[in-house]
Each structure stands twice: as structure tokens, then as C-alpha cells.
């Protein structure tokens, strides 16, 4: 165990430098050409078999020990967000309006660190390791879907998979995970209310799209409280309502958009059905019409129970059992869910908040940053996951 930690300490400066370089040069989804080139060059320098251009900018490296054993996959996402970087740090984004506000720079650096460490520890384990560097986690339908369709879990067939997310809701030095449903299916919707416009002084001659839309927004909130089972997690949030031209004109069109978050397919289908029923009923009552579009996002992320238990044991070795958090499910989505639909695996949160250092901003915030001590924890988790994987199969 100490040898593993020493190996991680030895490569930490490289991991930190990679993370800062990626942070300073962020790239949006499916545009990660510079990032993927660095990934490719690093993996090739280790003597790994490397495939590039998967799902546009994805990269996969294969480490083969030459000894029979499981094929284990580790995954990182590479894309940044269309968010300005407001931090005053030496590694701040050099790209206007784009920054790594979700930790994917750290994910990529940690997985490269794991590849470096495992290459040097090749004699200590059996089987193969696939290092999956995925584009475009942030935009539905997500890069993972296309990576899976391109066959990254085949040839050789992956036995199990593990992924990490740096998480500023948890303090550095902690790891959070949960078996079963862990992250929600993040769907989106739009609705257009079609009324009849007119002069503000003559509402009786119109069908006011604003009034109808207001009724729809209010009624949508009753779906979770009155149609969904109380023990089923679900969220409906209307994010936008756009209508009108000026103060004395009654609007003919109102546009609504928002998001739905669920864990079960049954609840997902129920909410979609009830939304359309509400739209149809309310618009009919007011003499209006509607157009409705419901878009499925990623599936719900469901951790395999056996693999999650295995990760819990590893996390206890890395941060101590007292620092392994029984995580509550979150209603955010993650396209790692696509991998888990195909092979057993687990997804875990690595604490990256540090109030003493002022690192407290939430994900997708212009001042988002991580305590880089979390990078070493992440690398060690990835390495130990591979080294002990034979026990998981047993």
C-alpha cells in the first residue's frame, strides 16, 4: 500500500501540471483537439496501444500486462463549459468565455496519472486496462453514448468500469458513493402556448398567452406533489417563460422551457404524460393551442452494488473509512450512465472543497476551482481499483 502511495506522490507534480495546462486551455465538447492530442502523446509515450478520433475527439489507451485477467475500464471526460473564468490564478483560462467549471481538467489529468502509475506497476497485476478519455459530457446526448456505440467497451470486452468526479460539495479528503440510483436522468422540455393577441385595452377580444402560460407553470408543479409516488424522487423546474412585446399588447405566443429529473423509467414516462395532459386541458379551457416537445437526456446513473462495495473498501484504504461518505443521490445527470447500462461499474465523488483556501464555488460557477490535493486521492483510487480488481471478480 505504501508503495502505491509513494508512486502517486512521485507523479503528482506531473498530474498537477497537466491539470493546470488543461485548465488554462479549455475546449468545448467535441472540440477537445488540443487536449486529446496531449492525451494521445502521453499514452503513446508509455508504450500503450492508442486509438484516436473516437466519437470525434475521444481517445482510448490499452495497457496489456500479457497475463490473463480482467479487462478493467477507467473513464475521464475532457470538455469544458461556455462559462467565463473569474478566478485570479496563474492557470486561469486563456480562452474568452470558456473554462473548466466542472473539474473535467482534473478528471483527465487524474486518468493520465493513473496510466503513468499503472504502466510502472505493470508487473503487480494481471489482465488489461482501458483508459477511456471521452469528449462532450456536458451536452446531451453526451459523448459517452457515442463512445459506447463506437465499441470502446469491446475488443477486448470490458468486465467492469470505474469513474470519478471531483466534487466541491464535499471537503477534500473525502470520497462519496452509493450503490443503486446515484444521479438522475436529466430531461428537458419546451412548450409553446398559442393564443390570440390584441390590444391591452380589449382582453375580451384575445386569448392571452401569458395568462394561459401562468396557469400551465403553476399546474406543472402539482405533478410531483400529486401524481408521483411520494417515495419517488422527481423534479420539474421551469427555467424560462418568454412572452410579450410591450406594455399594452396582449401576447399571442408564450414559450416555456425547463428540466425534469427522475430516477425510474416509470416516473419519467408518467411525468411526460401528465405534462401533456395539463397542457392540453388548460389550453383547451382558455381557447388556446399548444406545441410540446420533451427530450430525453442521459439515463439515470445506477451504480452496481458489488462494484460499489469494492470501491468503498478501496476508498477506505485511501482516505480512511471515517471519510467515506454514504452519499445522497443527486438530481444532476452524468453520461457515465451509458457505460453502466452495458457493464457493471461504479461512479464516485472525490471531495475537492477547501474552505480555508477559499475553494467553495459550486460546479458551473465562474469561480469554480478545486483543491489540487484531491488529484492525488483520485489517482490513488484509480490505481488501487485496477491493482485489486481480481478480488472483485472472485
C-alpha positions in Angstrom: 0.0 0.0 0.0 2.8 2.4 0.8 4.5 1.7 -2.5 1.3 2.7 -4.3 1.1 6.0 -2.4 4.8 6.7 -3.0 4.3 6.1 -6.7 1.4 8.6 -6.7 3.4 11.2 -4.8 6.2 10.8 -7.3 4.0 11.6 -10.3 1.8 14.2 -8.6 3.7 17.2 -10.0 3.1 15.9 -13.5 -0.6 15.4 -12.8 -0.9 18.9 -11.3 0.9 20.4 -14.3 -1.4 18.6 -16.7 -4.5 19.8 -14.8 -3.3 23.4 -14.9 -2.4 23.2 -18.5 -5.8 21.8 -19.4 -7.5 24.5 -17.2 -5.6 27.3 -19.0 -6.6 25.9 -22.4 -10.2 24.7 -22.1 -12.1 23.3 -25.1 -15.8 22.8 -25.6 -17.5 19.4 -26.3 -16.4 17.7 -29.5 -13.7 20.4 -29.9 -11.1 18.9 -27.5 -8.4 18.6 -30.2 -5.5 20.1 -28.1 -6.5 18.1 -25.1 -6.9 14.8 -26.9 -3.5 15.3 -28.6 -1.8 15.7 -25.3 -3.6 12.6 -24.0 -2.6 10.7 -27.1 1.1 11.7 -26.8 1.2 10.9 -23.1 -0.3 7.4 -23.6 2.0 6.6 -26.5 5.0 7.6 -24.5 4.0 4.9 -22.0 4.0 2.3 -24.8 0.2 1.8 -24.7 -1.9 0.9 -27.7 -3.8 4.1 -28.6 -6.9 4.7 -30.7 -7.9 8.3 -31.5 -10.7 10.1 -33.2 -13.4 8.1 -31.4 -16.7 10.0 -31.3 -14.7 12.9 -33.0 -12.2 13.6 -30.3 -12.2 10.6 -27.9 -9.1 8.7 -27.1 -8.7 5.2 -25.7 -5.4 3.7 -24.4 -4.9 0.0 -23.8 -2.5 -1.4 -21.2 -1.9 -5.1 -21.6 0.1 -6.9 -18.9 0.4 -10.0 -21.0 -1.1 -12.1 -18.2 -4.6 -13.4 -18.1 -7.1 -11.4 -16.0 -10.0 -9.0 -16.2 -10.2 -6.1 -18.6 -10.9 -3.0 -16.5 -12.0 0.3 -17.9 -11.4 3.8 -16.3 -13.0 6.8 -17.7 -12.5 10.6 -17.7 -14.3 13.4 -19.6 -12.4 16.2 -21.2 -14.8 19.0 -22.2 -15.1 22.5 -20.7 -18.1 24.8 -20.4 -19.2 28.1 -22.1 -18.6 29.9 -18.8 -16.1 32.8 -18.2 -13.3 32.2 -15.8 -13.4 34.7 -13.0 -10.5 33.3 -10.9 -7.3 35.2 -10.3 -4.9 32.3 -10.6 -1.8 31.6 -12.7 -3.7 28.8 -14.6 -6.8 30.8 -15.4 -8.5 30.2 -18.7 -6.8 31.9 -21.7 -10.0 31.3 -23.8 -12.6 34.1 -23.5 -15.9 32.7 -22.3 -14.8 29.1 -21.9 -13.5 27.5 -18.7 -13.2 24.2 -16.9 -16.0 25.0 -14.4 -16.8 21.3 -13.6 -13.5 19.6 -12.9 -13.0 17.8 -16.2 -9.5 19.1 -16.5 -8.8 17.3 -13.2 -10.5 14.1 -14.4 -8.3 14.0 -17.5 -5.2 14.7 -15.5 -6.0 12.1 -12.9 -6.6 9.4 -15.5 -3.3 10.2 -17.2 -1.7 10.0 -13.8 -3.2 6.6 -13.3 -2.0 5.5 -16.7 1.6 6.6 -15.8 1.4 4.8 -12.4 -0.1 1.6 -13.7 2.4 1.4 -16.5 5.2 1.4 -14.0 3.3 -1.1 -11.8 2.6 -3.4 -14.7 4.2 -6.4 -13.0 1.9 -6.0 -10.0 -1.4 -7.0 -11.6 -2.9 -9.1 -14.4 -5.2 -8.5 -17.3 -5.8 -5.3 -19.3 -6.7 -1.7 -18.6 -8.7 0.6 -20.9 -8.2 4.3 -20.3 -11.2 6.0 -21.9 -10.9 9.7 -22.5 -14.3 10.9 -23.5 -15.5 14.1 -25.2 -18.6 16.2 -24.5 -20.1 15.1 -21.2 -21.8 18.4 -20.8 -24.1 18.4 -23.8 -27.0 16.0 -24.3 -27.0 13.3 -25.6 -23.4 13.2 -24.3 -20.1 11.8 -25.7 -20.4 8.6 -23.7 -23.3 7.4 -25.9 -21.2 7.7 -29.0 -18.1 6.2 -27.3 -20.2 3.1 -26.4 -21.7 2.9 -29.9 -18.1 3.1 -31.3 -17.3 0.0 -29.3 -15.0 1.2 -26.6 -16.4 -1.5 -24.2 -15.5 -4.2 -26.7 -12.3 -5.8 -28.2 -11.3 -6.6 -25.6 -14.6 -6.8 -23.8 -14.7 -4.7 -20.6 -15.5 -6.6 -17.4 -16.2 -3.6 -15.2 -15.7 0.2 -15.2 -14.9 2.9 -12.7 -15.3 6.7 -13.0 -14.6 9.7 -10.7 -16.0 13.2 -10.4 -14.2 15.9 -8.4 -16.9 17.3 -6.1 -16.9 20.6 -4.3 -19.9 19.8 -2.2 -17.6 17.5 -0.2 -14.4 18.6 1.6 -11.0 17.4 0.2 -10.0 14.1 1.9 -13.4 12.5 1.5 -15.0 10.2 -1.0 -18.7 9.8 -1.6 -20.6 7.0 -3.2 -23.8 5.0 -3.2 -25.0 1.7 -4.6 -28.1 1.8 -6.9 -29.5 5.1 -8.3 -27.0 7.8 -7.8 -27.6 10.5 -10.4 -30.8 11.4 -12.2 -31.9 11.3 -15.8 -31.8 15.0 -16.8 -34.5 15.6 -19.4 -35.6 18.9 -20.9 -38.8 20.2 -22.4 -40.2 23.2 -24.3 -43.9 24.2 -24.6 -45.3 26.9 -26.8 -48.7 28.4 -25.9 -50.5 29.7 -28.9 -53.2 32.3 -28.1 -54.7 35.3 -29.9 -53.0 38.7 -29.5 -54.6 42.1 -29.3 -54.7 45.4 -27.6 -54.3 45.5 -23.8 -57.5 47.5 -23.5 -59.6 44.8 -25.1 -58.7 41.5 -23.4 -62.2 40.1 -24.3 -61.1 40.0 -28.0 -58.0 38.0 -27.3 -56.7 34.7 -25.9 -54.0 35.9 -23.6 -51.0 33.5 -23.9 -49.4 35.0 -20.8 -52.3 34.1 -18.6 -52.5 30.6 -20.1 -48.8 30.1 -19.6 -49.0 31.2 -16.0 -51.7 28.6 -15.3 -49.6 25.9 -17.0 -46.5 26.8 -15.0 -48.4 26.6 -11.7 -50.2 23.3 -12.7 -46.9 21.6 -13.7 -45.8 21.9 -10.1 -48.7 19.7 -9.0 -47.3 16.7 -11.0 -44.6 15.9 -8.4 -46.8 16.7 -5.4 -49.9 14.9 -6.6 -49.1 12.4 -9.4 -45.7 11.0 -8.5 -45.4 8.5 -5.6 -44.1 10.4 -2.6 -41.2 8.0 -2.2 -40.0 8.5 -5.8 -37.5 11.4 -6.3 -38.6 13.8 -9.1 -38.1 17.4 -10.0 -39.9 19.7 -12.5 -38.3 23.1 -12.9 -39.5 25.7 -15.4 -36.4 27.7 -16.3 -37.8 30.2 -18.8 -41.0 31.9 -19.7 -40.8 34.3 -22.6 -43.8 36.3 -23.9 -45.0 39.7 -25.0 -43.9 42.7 -27.0 -44.7 45.8 -25.0 -46.8 47.0 -22.0 -50.1 47.5 -23.9 -50.2 44.4 -26.2 -51.6 41.1 -25.2 -49.3 38.4 -26.3 -50.3 35.8 -28.8 -47.4 33.4 -28.0 -45.7 32.3 -24.8 -42.7 30.0 -24.6 -41.8 27.8 -21.7 -38.7 25.7 -21.2 -37.4 23.6 -18.3 -36.0 20.4 -17.0 -37.3 17.2 -15.5 -35.2 15.0 -13.2 -36.1 11.4 -12.3 -34.5 8.1 -11.3 -37.1 5.5 -12.6 -38.2 5.0 -16.2 -41.8 4.6 -14.9 -41.8 8.0 -13.2 -40.1 9.6 -16.3 -42.9 8.3 -18.6 -45.6 9.4 -16.1 -44.3 12.9 -15.9 -44.1 13.3 -19.6 -47.7 12.0 -20.0 -49.0 14.3 -17.2 -47.3 17.4 -18.6 -49.0 16.9 -22.0 -52.4 16.3 -20.3 -52.0 19.5 -18.4 -51.1 21.5 -21.4 -53.9 20.1 -23.4 -56.5 20.6 -20.7 -55.5 24.2 -19.8 -55.1 25.5 -23.3 -58.4 23.9 -24.3 -60.1 25.6 -21.4 -58.9 29.0 -22.5 -59.4 28.5 -26.2 -55.7 28.4 -26.9 -53.5 25.8 -28.5 -50.0 24.4 -27.7 -46.9 22.7 -29.1 -44.9 20.5 -26.7 -41.5 18.8 -27.0 -40.0 16.5 -24.4 -36.3 15.5 -24.9 -34.8 12.6 -23.0 -31.3 13.3 -21.6 -28.9 10.8 -20.1 -30.3 7.7 -18.4 -30.3 7.5 -14.6 -26.8 6.6 -13.3 -27.2 3.4 -11.4 -24.1 2.0 -9.6 -23.6 -1.7 -9.4 -23.9 -2.9 -5.8 -21.0 -5.3 -5.9 -18.6 -2.9 -7.6 -19.7 -0.1 -5.3 -18.9 -2.2 -2.2 -15.5 -2.9 -3.7 -14.9 0.8 -4.3 -15.9 1.5 -0.7 -13.2 -0.8 0.5 -10.6 0.9 -1.7 -11.7 4.4 -0.7 -11.3 3.4 3.0 -7.7 2.4 2.2 -7.1 5.8 0.6 -8.9 8.3 2.9 -9.9 6.2 5.9 -13.2 4.6 6.5 -14.4 7.5 8.5 -14.0 9.8 5.4 -16.0 7.6 3.1 -19.4 9.3 2.8 -22.7 7.5 2.3 -23.7 9.9 -0.5 -27.2 11.0 -1.0 -28.4 10.7 -4.6 -28.2 14.0 -6.6 -30.6 15.2 -9.2 -27.8 16.2 -11.6 -27.1 14.0 -14.5 -24.0 12.3 -15.8 -23.5 10.4 -19.1 -21.3 7.8 -17.4 -24.7 6.2 -17.0 -24.4 4.9 -20.6 -21.4 2.7 -19.6 -23.2 1.4 -16.6 -26.1 0.2 -18.8 -23.6 -2.1 -20.6 -21.2 -3.3 -17.9 -21.2 -3.3 -14.1 -19.3 -0.4 -12.5 -19.4 2.5 -10.1 -19.1 6.2 -10.1 -17.8 8.1 -7.1 -17.3 11.7 -5.9 -13.9 12.9 -4.8 -14.2 15.8 -2.3 -12.4 18.9 -3.7 -13.7 21.7 -1.4 -11.4 23.6 1.0 -13.0 26.5 2.9 -9.6 27.5 4.4 -8.3 28.1 0.8 -11.5 29.8 -0.3 -12.3 26.9 -2.7 -16.0 26.7 -2.2 -17.7 27.7 -5.5 -20.2 25.2 -6.9 -19.9 23.5 -10.2 -20.5 25.6 -13.3 -19.7 28.8 -11.4 -17.3 31.3 -12.9 -15.1 31.0 -9.8 -15.1 27.2 -9.7 -11.8 25.6 -8.6 -10.6 22.5 -6.8 -8.2 21.8 -4.0 -5.5 20.0 -6.0 -4.8 17.6 -3.2 -7.9 15.9 -4.4 -6.0 14.9 -7.6 -3.7 12.6 -5.7 -6.6 11.0 -4.0 -8.3 10.4 -7.3 -5.2 8.9 -8.9 -4.7 6.5 -6.0 -8.3 5.4 -6.1 -8.0 4.6 -9.8 -4.7 2.8 -9.4 -6.0 0.7 -6.4 -9.2 -0.1 -8.3 -7.1 -1.8 -11.0 -4.5 -3.5 -8.8 -7.1 -5.3 -6.7 -9.6 -6.0 -9.4 -9.0 -9.7 -9.3 -10.7 -9.7 -5.9 -13.8 -8.1 -7.4 -14.1 -11.0 -9.9 -13.8 -13.6 -7.1 
